[in-house]
Amino acid sequence: MLGKSPNQKQKNLFALSLKEIVNPSHELVILFERLDWQGIEEKFSDKYSKTGQLSKPVRLMVGVLILKQLYNYGDETIVEAWVQNPYFQ
């Protein structure tokens, strides 16, 4: 089998970060960059249990709630939109 050179210059489509594919001037990117995520995490972290299964990150939960309010989505709709829309992620 022919090996690949470790010095490949071509990017892997599936290894790109979201910052490399979204437009930084998109309204959601601007909104979420302006939020005080550290303050939000501090405010909500005491609401999380110290026992049981691992929870989802505060940023994910708050971000999804904000998107639900902005777009008037229900639970199932926001999950589907989040999977399909890189700006939601």
PyMOL Python script that loads the backbone (N, CA, C, O; Angstrom):
from pymol import cmd

cmd.read_pdbstr("""\
ATOM      1  N   MET A   1       0.848  -1.175   0.000  1.00  0.00           N
ATOM      2  CA  MET A   1       0.000   0.000   0.000  1.00  0.00           C
ATOM      3  C   MET A   1       0.895   1.240   0.000  1.00  0.00           C
ATOM      4  O   MET A   1       1.883   1.294   0.732  1.00  0.00           O
ATOM      5  N   LEU A   2       0.555   2.215  -0.805  1.00  0.00           N
ATOM      6  CA  LEU A   2       1.317   3.449  -0.922  1.00  0.00           C
ATOM      7  C   LEU A   2       1.033   4.346   0.271  1.00  0.00           C
ATOM      8  O   LEU A   2      -0.127   4.652   0.544  1.00  0.00           O
ATOM      9  N   GLY A   3       2.053   4.768   0.980  1.00  0.00           N
ATOM     10  CA  GLY A   3       1.884   5.659   2.128  1.00  0.00           C
ATOM     11  C   GLY A   3       1.732   7.103   1.698  1.00  0.00           C
ATOM     12  O   GLY A   3       2.077   7.466   0.573  1.00  0.00           O
ATOM     13  N   LYS A   4       1.215   7.921   2.592  1.00  0.00           N
ATOM     14  CA  LYS A   4       1.044   9.346   2.312  1.00  0.00           C
ATOM     15  C   LYS A   4       2.161  10.130   2.967  1.00  0.00           C
ATOM     16  O   LYS A   4       2.626   9.783   4.053  1.00  0.00           O
ATOM     17  N   SER A   5       2.583  11.177   2.309  1.00  0.00           N
ATOM     18  CA  SER A   5       3.584  12.067   2.865  1.00  0.00           C
ATOM     19  C   SER A   5       2.985  12.810   4.063  1.00  0.00           C
ATOM     20  O   SER A   5       1.875  13.334   3.970  1.00  0.00           O
ATOM     21  N   PRO A   6       3.705  12.859   5.177  1.00  0.00           N
ATOM     22  CA  PRO A   6       3.166  13.545   6.352  1.00  0.00           C
ATOM     23  C   PRO A   6       3.104  15.060   6.181  1.00  0.00           C
ATOM     24  O   PRO A   6       2.495  15.749   6.999  1.00  0.00           O
ATOM     25  N   ASN A   7       3.721  15.581   5.135  1.00  0.00           N
ATOM     26  CA  ASN A   7       3.763  17.020   4.923  1.00  0.00           C
ATOM     27  C   ASN A   7       2.727  17.440   3.873  1.00  0.00           C
ATOM     28  O   ASN A   7       3.083  18.089   2.889  1.00  0.00           O
ATOM     29  N   GLN A   8       1.474  17.086   4.063  1.00  0.00           N
ATOM     30  CA  GLN A   8       0.407  17.434   3.128  1.00  0.00           C
ATOM     31  C   GLN A   8      -0.024  18.886   3.349  1.00  0.00           C
ATOM     32  O   GLN A   8      -0.252  19.295   4.487  1.00  0.00           O
ATOM     33  N   LYS A   9      -0.135  19.655   2.288  1.00  0.00           N
ATOM     34  CA  LYS A   9      -0.556  21.056   2.395  1.00  0.00           C
ATOM     35  C   LYS A   9      -2.075  21.198   2.273  1.00  0.00           C
ATOM     36  O   LYS A   9      -2.637  22.201   2.712  1.00  0.00           O
ATOM     37  N   GLN A  10      -2.736  20.214   1.687  1.00  0.00           N
ATOM     38  CA  GLN A  10      -4.175  20.276   1.491  1.00  0.00           C
ATOM     39  C   GLN A  10      -4.895  20.033   2.812  1.00  0.00           C
ATOM     40  O   GLN A  10      -4.552  19.117   3.560  1.00  0.00           O
ATOM     41  N   LYS A  11      -5.905  20.870   3.092  1.00  0.00           N
ATOM     42  CA  LYS A  11      -6.665  20.711   4.322  1.00  0.00           C
ATOM     43  C   LYS A  11      -7.676  19.592   4.176  1.00  0.00           C
ATOM     44  O   LYS A  11      -8.188  19.334   3.086  1.00  0.00           O
ATOM     45  N   ASN A  12      -7.951  18.946   5.265  1.00  0.00           N
ATOM     46  CA  ASN A  12      -8.965  17.900   5.311  1.00  0.00           C
ATOM     47  C   ASN A  12     -10.305  18.557   5.612  1.00  0.00           C
ATOM     48  O   ASN A  12     -10.451  19.208   6.646  1.00  0.00           O
ATOM     49  N   LEU A  13     -11.274  18.401   4.735  1.00  0.00           N
ATOM     50  CA  LEU A  13     -12.589  19.009   4.902  1.00  0.00           C
ATOM     51  C   LEU A  13     -13.211  18.646   6.238  1.00  0.00           C
ATOM     52  O   LEU A  13     -13.878  19.481   6.850  1.00  0.00           O
ATOM     53  N   PHE A  14     -13.010  17.432   6.702  1.00  0.00           N
ATOM     54  CA  PHE A  14     -13.639  16.963   7.924  1.00  0.00           C
ATOM     55  C   PHE A  14     -12.841  17.322   9.171  1.00  0.00           C
ATOM     56  O   PHE A  14     -13.287  17.048  10.286  1.00  0.00           O
ATOM     57  N   ALA A  15     -11.682  17.925   9.006  1.00  0.00           N
ATOM     58  CA  ALA A  15     -10.872  18.323  10.146  1.00  0.00           C
ATOM     59  C   ALA A  15     -10.856  19.836  10.332  1.00  0.00           C
ATOM     60  O   ALA A  15     -10.146  20.343  11.201  1.00  0.00           O
ATOM     61  N   LEU A  16     -11.627  20.558   9.530  1.00  0.00           N
ATOM     62  CA  LEU A  16     -11.679  22.007   9.652  1.00  0.00           C
ATOM     63  C   LEU A  16     -12.435  22.406  10.907  1.00  0.00           C
ATOM     64  O   LEU A  16     -13.395  21.745  11.301  1.00  0.00           O
ATOM     65  N   SER A  17     -11.998  23.490  11.531  1.00  0.00           N
ATOM     66  CA  SER A  17     -12.754  24.016  12.662  1.00  0.00           C
ATOM     67  C   SER A  17     -13.831  24.951  12.120  1.00  0.00           C
ATOM     68  O   SER A  17     -13.735  25.437  10.993  1.00  0.00           O
ATOM     69  N   LEU A  18     -14.847  25.195  12.929  1.00  0.00           N
ATOM     70  CA  LEU A  18     -15.937  26.074  12.486  1.00  0.00           C
ATOM     71  C   LEU A  18     -15.429  27.471  12.160  1.00  0.00           C
ATOM     72  O   LEU A  18     -15.944  28.116  11.246  1.00  0.00           O
ATOM     73  N   LYS A  19     -14.434  27.945  12.886  1.00  0.00           N
ATOM     74  CA  LYS A  19     -13.901  29.291  12.622  1.00  0.00           C
ATOM     75  C   LYS A  19     -13.340  29.416  11.217  1.00  0.00           C
ATOM     76  O   LYS A  19     -13.255  30.520  10.679  1.00  0.00           O
ATOM     77  N   GLU A  20     -12.958  28.299  10.621  1.00  0.00           N
ATOM     78  CA  GLU A  20     -12.391  28.336   9.275  1.00  0.00           C
ATOM     79  C   GLU A  20     -13.467  28.344   8.186  1.00  0.00           C
ATOM     80  O   GLU A  20     -13.163  28.652   7.033  1.00  0.00           O
ATOM     81  N   ILE A  21     -14.709  28.014   8.524  1.00  0.00           N
ATOM     82  CA  ILE A  21     -15.733  27.930   7.477  1.00  0.00           C
ATOM     83  C   ILE A  21     -16.876  28.926   7.641  1.00  0.00           C
ATOM     84  O   ILE A  21     -17.677  29.090   6.721  1.00  0.00           O
ATOM     85  N   VAL A  22     -16.975  29.600   8.798  1.00  0.00           N
ATOM     86  CA  VAL A  22     -18.063  30.562   8.960  1.00  0.00           C
ATOM     87  C   VAL A  22     -17.562  31.977   8.684  1.00  0.00           C
ATOM     88  O   VAL A  22     -16.376  32.273   8.825  1.00  0.00           O
ATOM     89  N   ASN A  23     -18.481  32.827   8.294  1.00  0.00           N
ATOM     90  CA  ASN A  23     -18.178  34.221   8.014  1.00  0.00           C
ATOM     91  C   ASN A  23     -18.116  34.977   9.344  1.00  0.00           C
ATOM     92  O   ASN A  23     -19.117  35.024  10.058  1.00  0.00           O
ATOM     93  N   PRO A  24     -16.968  35.570   9.699  1.00  0.00           N
ATOM     94  CA  PRO A  24     -16.853  36.243  10.990  1.00  0.00           C
ATOM     95  C   PRO A  24     -17.762  37.465  11.141  1.00  0.00           C
ATOM     96  O   PRO A  24     -17.967  37.944  12.256  1.00  0.00           O
ATOM     97  N   SER A  25     -18.307  37.972  10.041  1.00  0.00           N
ATOM     98  CA  SER A  25     -19.210  39.119  10.143  1.00  0.00           C
ATOM     99  C   SER A  25     -20.682  38.701  10.184  1.00  0.00           C
ATOM    100  O   SER A  25     -21.567  39.556  10.145  1.00  0.00           O
ATOM    101  N   HIS A  26     -20.950  37.394  10.263  1.00  0.00           N
ATOM    102  CA  HIS A  26     -22.322  36.911  10.395  1.00  0.00           C
ATOM    103  C   HIS A  26     -22.884  37.358  11.747  1.00  0.00           C
ATOM    104  O   HIS A  26     -22.167  37.376  12.748  1.00  0.00           O
ATOM    105  N   GLU A  27     -24.167  37.718  11.769  1.00  0.00           N
ATOM    106  CA  GLU A  27     -24.784  38.268  12.987  1.00  0.00           C
ATOM    107  C   GLU A  27     -24.675  37.342  14.203  1.00  0.00           C
ATOM    108  O   GLU A  27     -24.508  37.819  15.325  1.00  0.00           O
ATOM    109  N   LEU A  28     -24.765  36.039  13.995  1.00  0.00           N
ATOM    110  CA  LEU A  28     -24.660  35.122  15.136  1.00  0.00           C
ATOM    111  C   LEU A  28     -23.228  35.029  15.657  1.00  0.00           C
ATOM    112  O   LEU A  28     -23.014  34.901  16.862  1.00  0.00           O
ATOM    113  N   VAL A  29     -22.260  35.092  14.765  1.00  0.00           N
ATOM    114  CA  VAL A  29     -20.860  35.064  15.180  1.00  0.00           C
ATOM    115  C   VAL A  29     -20.565  36.305  16.021  1.00  0.00           C
ATOM    116  O   VAL A  29     -19.933  36.209  17.073  1.00  0.00           O
ATOM    117  N   ILE A  30     -21.020  37.460  15.561  1.00  0.00           N
ATOM    118  CA  ILE A  30     -20.810  38.713  16.288  1.00  0.00           C
ATOM    119  C   ILE A  30     -21.501  38.666  17.645  1.00  0.00           C
ATOM    120  O   ILE A  30     -20.909  39.039  18.658  1.00  0.00           O
ATOM    121  N   LEU A  31     -22.749  38.210  17.670  1.00  0.00           N
ATOM    122  CA  LEU A  31     -23.501  38.124  18.927  1.00  0.00           C
ATOM    123  C   LEU A  31     -22.787  37.238  19.935  1.00  0.00           C
ATOM    124  O   LEU A  31     -22.593  37.634  21.085  1.00  0.00           O
ATOM    125  N   PHE A  32     -22.400  36.056  19.517  1.00  0.00           N
ATOM    126  CA  PHE A  32     -21.809  35.111  20.448  1.00  0.00           C
ATOM    127  C   PHE A  32     -20.395  35.504  20.867  1.00  0.00           C
ATOM    128  O   PHE A  32     -19.935  35.090  21.931  1.00  0.00           O
ATOM    129  N   GLU A  33     -19.693  36.299  20.046  1.00  0.00           N
ATOM    130  CA  GLU A  33     -18.382  36.802  20.472  1.00  0.00           C
ATOM    131  C   GLU A  33     -18.526  37.901  21.515  1.00  0.00           C
ATOM    132  O   GLU A  33     -17.613  38.117  22.312  1.00  0.00           O
ATOM    133  N   ARG A  34     -19.651  38.595  21.523  1.00  0.00           N
ATOM    134  CA  ARG A  34     -19.875  39.686  22.469  1.00  0.00           C
ATOM    135  C   ARG A  34     -20.361  39.213  23.836  1.00  0.00           C
ATOM    136  O   ARG A  34     -20.303  39.960  24.813  1.00  0.00           O
ATOM    137  N   LEU A  35     -20.833  37.988  23.900  1.00  0.00           N
ATOM    138  CA  LEU A  35     -21.336  37.481  25.173  1.00  0.00           C
ATOM    139  C   LEU A  35     -20.192  37.180  26.131  1.00  0.00           C
ATOM    140  O   LEU A  35     -19.123  36.729  25.718  1.00  0.00           O
ATOM    141  N   ASP A  36     -20.427  37.431  27.407  1.00  0.00           N
ATOM    142  CA  ASP A  36     -19.450  37.156  28.452  1.00  0.00           C
ATOM    143  C   ASP A  36     -19.601  35.696  28.866  1.00  0.00           C
ATOM    144  O   ASP A  36     -20.278  35.392  29.849  1.00  0.00           O
ATOM    145  N   TRP A  37     -18.966  34.788  28.112  1.00  0.00           N
ATOM    146  CA  TRP A  37     -19.144  33.357  28.353  1.00  0.00           C
ATOM    147  C   TRP A  37     -18.586  32.928  29.697  1.00  0.00           C
ATOM    148  O   TRP A  37     -19.142  32.041  30.345  1.00  0.00           O
ATOM    149  N   GLN A  38     -17.506  33.541  30.119  1.00  0.00           N
ATOM    150  CA  GLN A  38     -16.947  33.178  31.420  1.00  0.00           C
ATOM    151  C   GLN A  38     -17.923  33.555  32.535  1.00  0.00           C
ATOM    152  O   GLN A  38     -18.146  32.775  33.460  1.00  0.00           O
ATOM    153  N   GLY A  39     -18.499  34.745  32.444  1.00  0.00           N
ATOM    154  CA  GLY A  39     -19.492  35.176  33.428  1.00  0.00           C
ATOM    155  C   GLY A  39     -20.731  34.291  33.417  1.00  0.00           C
ATOM    156  O   GLY A  39     -21.281  33.961  34.467  1.00  0.00           O
ATOM    157  N   ILE A  40     -21.162  33.912  32.221  1.00  0.00           N
ATOM    158  CA  ILE A  40     -22.333  33.039  32.094  1.00  0.00           C
ATOM    159  C   ILE A  40     -22.038  31.683  32.730  1.00  0.00           C
ATOM    160  O   ILE A  40     -22.867  31.145  33.464  1.00  0.00           O
ATOM    161  N   GLU A  41     -20.850  31.129  32.448  1.00  0.00           N
ATOM    162  CA  GLU A  41     -20.491  29.837  33.034  1.00  0.00           C
ATOM    163  C   GLU A  41     -20.421  29.912  34.553  1.00  0.00           C
ATOM    164  O   GLU A  41     -20.860  28.990  35.240  1.00  0.00           O
ATOM    165  N   GLU A  42     -19.877  30.994  35.077  1.00  0.00           N
ATOM    166  CA  GLU A  42     -19.820  31.163  36.533  1.00  0.00           C
ATOM    167  C   GLU A  42     -21.220  31.260  37.130  1.00  0.00           C
ATOM    168  O   GLU A  42     -21.491  30.692  38.188  1.00  0.00           O
ATOM    169  N   LYS A  43     -22.096  31.975  36.455  1.00  0.00           N
ATOM    170  CA  LYS A  43     -23.463  32.182  36.953  1.00  0.00           C
ATOM    171  C   LYS A  43     -24.264  30.872  36.976  1.00  0.00           C
ATOM    172  O   LYS A  43     -25.024  30.622  37.911  1.00  0.00           O
ATOM    173  N   PHE A  44     -24.089  30.051  35.955  1.00  0.00           N
ATOM    174  CA  PHE A  44     -24.889  28.832  35.829  1.00  0.00           C
ATOM    175  C   PHE A  44     -24.231  27.579  36.397  1.00  0.00           C
ATOM    176  O   PHE A  44     -24.906  26.568  36.591  1.00  0.00           O
ATOM    177  N   SER A  45     -22.945  27.624  36.662  1.00  0.00           N
ATOM    178  CA  SER A  45     -22.255  26.401  37.078  1.00  0.00           C
ATOM    179  C   SER A  45     -22.781  25.842  38.396  1.00  0.00           C
ATOM    180  O   SER A  45     -22.727  24.630  38.605  1.00  0.00           O
ATOM    181  N   ASP A  46     -23.285  26.686  39.283  1.00  0.00           N
ATOM    182  CA  ASP A  46     -23.813  26.175  40.547  1.00  0.00           C
ATOM    183  C   ASP A  46     -25.159  25.476  40.380  1.00  0.00           C
ATOM    184  O   ASP A  46     -25.637  24.828  41.310  1.00  0.00           O
ATOM    185  N   LYS A  47     -25.764  25.598  39.222  1.00  0.00           N
ATOM    186  CA  LYS A  47     -27.037  24.919  38.932  1.00  0.00           C
ATOM    187  C   LYS A  47     -26.809  23.466  38.508  1.00  0.00           C
ATOM    188  O   LYS A  47     -27.754  22.679  38.447  1.00  0.00           O
ATOM    189  N   TYR A  48     -25.575  23.120  38.219  1.00  0.00           N
ATOM    190  CA  TYR A  48     -25.223  21.775  37.777  1.00  0.00           C
ATOM    191  C   TYR A  48     -24.899  20.896  38.983  1.00  0.00           C
ATOM    192  O   TYR A  48     -24.285  21.350  39.949  1.00  0.00           O
ATOM    193  N   SER A  49     -25.308  19.668  38.916  1.00  0.00           N
ATOM    194  CA  SER A  49     -25.058  18.712  39.991  1.00  0.00           C
ATOM    195  C   SER A  49     -23.599  18.263  39.988  1.00  0.00           C
ATOM    196  O   SER A  49     -22.971  18.163  38.935  1.00  0.00           O
ATOM    197  N   LYS A  50     -23.080  18.000  41.162  1.00  0.00           N
ATOM    198  CA  LYS A  50     -21.712  17.492  41.285  1.00  0.00           C
ATOM    199  C   LYS A  50     -21.668  15.965  41.164  1.00  0.00           C
ATOM    200  O   LYS A  50     -20.590  15.375  41.088  1.00  0.00           O
ATOM    201  N   THR A  51     -22.839  15.333  41.148  1.00  0.00           N
ATOM    202  CA  THR A  51     -22.911  13.873  41.045  1.00  0.00           C
ATOM    203  C   THR A  51     -23.693  13.483  39.802  1.00  0.00           C
ATOM    204  O   THR A  51     -24.296  14.331  39.145  1.00  0.00           O
ATOM    205  N   GLY A  52     -23.677  12.198  39.485  1.00  0.00           N
ATOM    206  CA  GLY A  52     -24.429  11.702  38.335  1.00  0.00           C
ATOM    207  C   GLY A  52     -23.609  11.740  37.070  1.00  0.00           C
ATOM    208  O   GLY A  52     -22.387  11.886  37.098  1.00  0.00           O
ATOM    209  N   GLN A  53     -24.314  11.602  35.945  1.00  0.00           N
ATOM    210  CA  GLN A  53     -23.640  11.578  34.650  1.00  0.00           C
ATOM    211  C   GLN A  53     -23.089  12.950  34.292  1.00  0.00           C
ATOM    212  O   GLN A  53     -23.550  13.975  34.793  1.00  0.00           O
ATOM    213  N   LEU A  54     -22.095  12.945  33.418  1.00  0.00           N
ATOM    214  CA  LEU A  54     -21.531  14.200  32.952  1.00  0.00           C
ATOM    215  C   LEU A  54     -22.594  15.021  32.237  1.00  0.00           C
ATOM    216  O   LEU A  54     -23.423  14.483  31.503  1.00  0.00           O
ATOM    217  N   SER A  55     -22.559  16.318  32.458  1.00  0.00           N
ATOM    218  CA  SER A  55     -23.542  17.205  31.841  1.00  0.00           C
ATOM    219  C   SER A  55     -22.977  17.807  30.562  1.00  0.00           C
ATOM    220  O   SER A  55     -21.790  17.674  30.263  1.00  0.00           O
ATOM    221  N   LYS A  56     -23.837  18.458  29.829  1.00  0.00           N
ATOM    222  CA  LYS A  56     -23.416  19.201  28.643  1.00  0.00           C
ATOM    223  C   LYS A  56     -22.813  20.526  29.119  1.00  0.00           C
ATOM    224  O   LYS A  56     -23.185  21.024  30.181  1.00  0.00           O
ATOM    225  N   PRO A  57     -21.889  21.100  28.347  1.00  0.00           N
ATOM    226  CA  PRO A  57     -21.281  22.368  28.753  1.00  0.00           C
ATOM    227  C   PRO A  57     -22.316  23.491  28.872  1.00  0.00           C
ATOM    228  O   PRO A  57     -23.295  23.531  28.127  1.00  0.00           O
ATOM    229  N   VAL A  58     -22.082  24.396  29.818  1.00  0.00           N
ATOM    230  CA  VAL A  58     -22.977  25.535  30.036  1.00  0.00           C
ATOM    231  C   VAL A  58     -23.125  26.337  28.748  1.00  0.00           C
ATOM    232  O   VAL A  58     -24.229  26.751  28.397  1.00  0.00           O
ATOM    233  N   ARG A  59     -22.022  26.555  28.048  1.00  0.00           N
ATOM    234  CA  ARG A  59     -22.062  27.344  26.809  1.00  0.00           C
ATOM    235  C   ARG A  59     -23.021  26.731  25.783  1.00  0.00           C
ATOM    236  O   ARG A  59     -23.768  27.452  25.122  1.00  0.00           O
ATOM    237  N   LEU A  60     -22.997  25.419  25.653  1.00  0.00           N
ATOM    238  CA  LEU A  60     -23.900  24.736  24.723  1.00  0.00           C
ATOM    239  C   LEU A  60     -25.353  24.934  25.149  1.00  0.00           C
ATOM    240  O   LEU A  60     -26.201  25.277  24.325  1.00  0.00           O
ATOM    241  N   MET A  61     -25.639  24.723  26.413  1.00  0.00           N
ATOM    242  CA  MET A  61     -27.018  24.814  26.893  1.00  0.00           C
ATOM    243  C   MET A  61     -27.562  26.244  26.766  1.00  0.00           C
ATOM    244  O   MET A  61     -28.685  26.439  26.302  1.00  0.00           O
ATOM    245  N   VAL A  62     -26.780  27.227  27.171  1.00  0.00           N
ATOM    246  CA  VAL A  62     -27.211  28.624  27.084  1.00  0.00           C
ATOM    247  C   VAL A  62     -27.313  29.047  25.616  1.00  0.00           C
ATOM    248  O   VAL A  62     -28.258  29.735  25.230  1.00  0.00           O
ATOM    249  N   GLY A  63     -26.347  28.638  24.807  1.00  0.00           N
ATOM    250  CA  GLY A  63     -26.391  28.978  23.385  1.00  0.00           C
ATOM    251  C   GLY A  63     -27.627  28.435  22.698  1.00  0.00           C
ATOM    252  O   GLY A  63     -28.247  29.132  21.895  1.00  0.00           O
ATOM    253  N   VAL A  64     -27.994  27.203  23.003  1.00  0.00           N
ATOM    254  CA  VAL A  64     -29.189  26.603  22.407  1.00  0.00           C
ATOM    255  C   VAL A  64     -30.440  27.335  22.879  1.00  0.00           C
ATOM    256  O   VAL A  64     -31.361  27.557  22.093  1.00  0.00           O
ATOM    257  N   LEU A  65     -30.482  27.708  24.143  1.00  0.00           N
ATOM    258  CA  LEU A  65     -31.642  28.456  24.646  1.00  0.00           C
ATOM    259  C   LEU A  65     -31.768  29.819  23.962  1.00  0.00           C
ATOM    260  O   LEU A  65     -32.872  30.255  23.635  1.00  0.00           O
ATOM    261  N   ILE A  66     -30.635  30.487  23.748  1.00  0.00           N
ATOM    262  CA  ILE A  66     -30.662  31.777  23.040  1.00  0.00           C
ATOM    263  C   ILE A  66     -31.176  31.588  21.616  1.00  0.00           C
ATOM    264  O   ILE A  66     -32.021  32.355  21.154  1.00  0.00           O
ATOM    265  N   LEU A  67     -30.672  30.575  20.924  1.00  0.00           N
ATOM    266  CA  LEU A  67     -31.116  30.315  19.551  1.00  0.00           C
ATOM    267  C   LEU A  67     -32.604  29.968  19.501  1.00  0.00           C
ATOM    268  O   LEU A  67     -33.313  30.399  18.592  1.00  0.00           O
ATOM    269  N   LYS A  68     -33.075  29.191  20.474  1.00  0.00           N
ATOM    270  CA  LYS A  68     -34.508  28.857  20.523  1.00  0.00           C
ATOM    271  C   LYS A  68     -35.347  30.124  20.616  1.00  0.00           C
ATOM    272  O   LYS A  68     -36.374  30.244  19.948  1.00  0.00           O
ATOM    273  N   GLN A  69     -34.911  31.068  21.444  1.00  0.00           N
ATOM    274  CA  GLN A  69     -35.653  32.314  21.613  1.00  0.00           C
ATOM    275  C   GLN A  69     -35.567  33.191  20.359  1.00  0.00           C
ATOM    276  O   GLN A  69     -36.571  33.756  19.925  1.00  0.00           O
ATOM    277  N   LEU A  70     -34.381  33.304  19.786  1.00  0.00           N
ATOM    278  CA  LEU A  70     -34.198  34.157  18.606  1.00  0.00           C
ATOM    279  C   LEU A  70     -35.031  33.690  17.415  1.00  0.00           C
ATOM    280  O   LEU A  70     -35.585  34.504  16.676  1.00  0.00           O
ATOM    281  N   TYR A  71     -35.115  32.370  17.239  1.00  0.00           N
ATOM    282  CA  TYR A  71     -35.772  31.829  16.052  1.00  0.00           C
ATOM    283  C   TYR A  71     -37.116  31.175  16.343  1.00  0.00           C
ATOM    284  O   TYR A  71     -37.750  30.622  15.445  1.00  0.00           O
ATOM    285  N   ASN A  72     -37.551  31.238  17.599  1.00  0.00           N
ATOM    286  CA  ASN A  72     -38.836  30.675  18.001  1.00  0.00           C
ATOM    287  C   ASN A  72     -38.944  29.196  17.616  1.00  0.00           C
ATOM    288  O   ASN A  72     -39.949  28.758  17.055  1.00  0.00           O
ATOM    289  N   TYR A  73     -37.894  28.443  17.927  1.00  0.00           N
ATOM    290  CA  TYR A  73     -37.856  27.011  17.632  1.00  0.00           C
ATOM    291  C   TYR A  73     -38.259  26.200  18.851  1.00  0.00           C
ATOM    292  O   TYR A  73     -38.071  26.628  19.990  1.00  0.00           O
ATOM    293  N   GLY A  74     -38.812  25.031  18.595  1.00  0.00           N
ATOM    294  CA  GLY A  74     -39.088  24.079  19.648  1.00  0.00           C
ATOM    295  C   GLY A  74     -37.864  23.203  19.893  1.00  0.00           C
ATOM    296  O   GLY A  74     -36.841  23.354  19.227  1.00  0.00           O
ATOM    297  N   ASP A  75     -37.975  22.289  20.849  1.00  0.00           N
ATOM    298  CA  ASP A  75     -36.838  21.439  21.213  1.00  0.00           C
ATOM    299  C   ASP A  75     -36.317  20.620  20.037  1.00  0.00           C
ATOM    300  O   ASP A  75     -35.118  20.630  19.756  1.00  0.00           O
ATOM    301  N   GLU A  76     -37.207  19.917  19.352  1.00  0.00           N
ATOM    302  CA  GLU A  76     -36.766  19.073  18.244  1.00  0.00           C
ATOM    303  C   GLU A  76     -36.265  19.897  17.066  1.00  0.00           C
ATOM    304  O   GLU A  76     -35.309  19.511  16.394  1.00  0.00           O
ATOM    305  N   THR A  77     -36.909  21.022  16.820  1.00  0.00           N
ATOM    306  CA  THR A  77     -36.518  21.877  15.702  1.00  0.00           C
ATOM    307  C   THR A  77     -35.132  22.469  15.923  1.00  0.00           C
ATOM    308  O   THR A  77     -34.333  22.542  14.989  1.00  0.00           O
ATOM    309  N   ILE A  78     -34.842  22.892  17.154  1.00  0.00           N
ATOM    310  CA  ILE A  78     -33.535  23.496  17.409  1.00  0.00           C
ATOM    311  C   ILE A  78     -32.423  22.459  17.294  1.00  0.00           C
ATOM    312  O   ILE A  78     -31.332  22.781  16.823  1.00  0.00           O
ATOM    313  N   VAL A  79     -32.673  21.233  17.711  1.00  0.00           N
ATOM    314  CA  VAL A  79     -31.652  20.188  17.595  1.00  0.00           C
ATOM    315  C   VAL A  79     -31.356  19.921  16.124  1.00  0.00           C
ATOM    316  O   VAL A  79     -30.193  19.806  15.737  1.00  0.00           O
ATOM    317  N   GLU A  80     -32.383  19.822  15.317  1.00  0.00           N
ATOM    318  CA  GLU A  80     -32.189  19.590  13.879  1.00  0.00           C
ATOM    319  C   GLU A  80     -31.457  20.760  13.231  1.00  0.00           C
ATOM    320  O   GLU A  80     -30.546  20.559  12.427  1.00  0.00           O
ATOM    321  N   ALA A  81     -31.856  21.980  13.580  1.00  0.00           N
ATOM    322  CA  ALA A  81     -31.213  23.165  13.008  1.00  0.00           C
ATOM    323  C   ALA A  81     -29.757  23.270  13.467  1.00  0.00           C
ATOM    324  O   ALA A  81     -28.890  23.669  12.689  1.00  0.00           O
ATOM    325  N   TRP A  82     -29.486  22.918  14.716  1.00  0.00           N
ATOM    326  CA  TRP A  82     -28.131  22.994  15.252  1.00  0.00           C
ATOM    327  C   TRP A  82     -27.198  22.043  14.500  1.00  0.00           C
ATOM    328  O   TRP A  82     -26.046  22.378  14.223  1.00  0.00           O
ATOM    329  N   VAL A  83     -27.701  20.872  14.179  1.00  0.00           N
ATOM    330  CA  VAL A  83     -26.889  19.885  13.460  1.00  0.00           C
ATOM    331  C   VAL A  83     -26.590  20.364  12.040  1.00  0.00           C
ATOM    332  O   VAL A  83     -25.496  20.135  11.524  1.00  0.00           O
ATOM    333  N   GLN A  84     -27.560  21.026  11.407  1.00  0.00           N
ATOM    334  CA  GLN A  84     -27.416  21.396  10.003  1.00  0.00           C
ATOM    335  C   GLN A  84     -26.774  22.760   9.772  1.00  0.00           C
ATOM    336  O   GLN A  84     -26.252  23.017   8.687  1.00  0.00           O
ATOM    337  N   ASN A  85     -26.803  23.630  10.761  1.00  0.00           N
ATOM    338  CA  ASN A  85     -26.355  25.011  10.555  1.00  0.00           C
ATOM    339  C   ASN A  85     -25.053  25.277  11.317  1.00  0.00           C
ATOM    340  O   ASN A  85     -25.059  25.286  12.547  1.00  0.00           O
ATOM    341  N   PRO A  86     -23.951  25.491  10.618  1.00  0.00           N
ATOM    342  CA  PRO A  86     -22.693  25.724  11.323  1.00  0.00           C
ATOM    343  C   PRO A  86     -22.700  27.006  12.156  1.00  0.00           C
ATOM    344  O   PRO A  86     -21.951  27.110  13.128  1.00  0.00           O
ATOM    345  N   TYR A  87     -23.528  27.975  11.795  1.00  0.00           N
ATOM    346  CA  TYR A  87     -23.594  29.200  12.587  1.00  0.00           C
ATOM    347  C   TYR A  87     -24.253  28.946  13.946  1.00  0.00           C
ATOM    348  O   TYR A  87     -23.948  29.630  14.922  1.00  0.00           O
ATOM    349  N   PHE A  88     -25.132  27.990  14.007  1.00  0.00           N
ATOM    350  CA  PHE A  88     -25.718  27.639  15.299  1.00  0.00           C
ATOM    351  C   PHE A  88     -24.698  26.956  16.187  1.00  0.00           C
ATOM    352  O   PHE A  88     -24.734  27.093  17.410  1.00  0.00           O
ATOM    353  N   GLN A  89     -23.793  26.224  15.574  1.00  0.00           N
ATOM    354  CA  GLN A  89     -22.785  25.504  16.359  1.00  0.00           C
ATOM    355  C   GLN A  89     -21.730  26.452  16.868  1.00  0.00           C
ATOM    356  O   GLN A  89     -20.797  26.029  17.551  1.00  0.00           O
TER     357      GLN A  89
END
""", "prot")
cmd.dss("prot")
cmd.show_as("cartoon", "prot")
cmd.util.cbc("prot")
cmd.orient("prot")
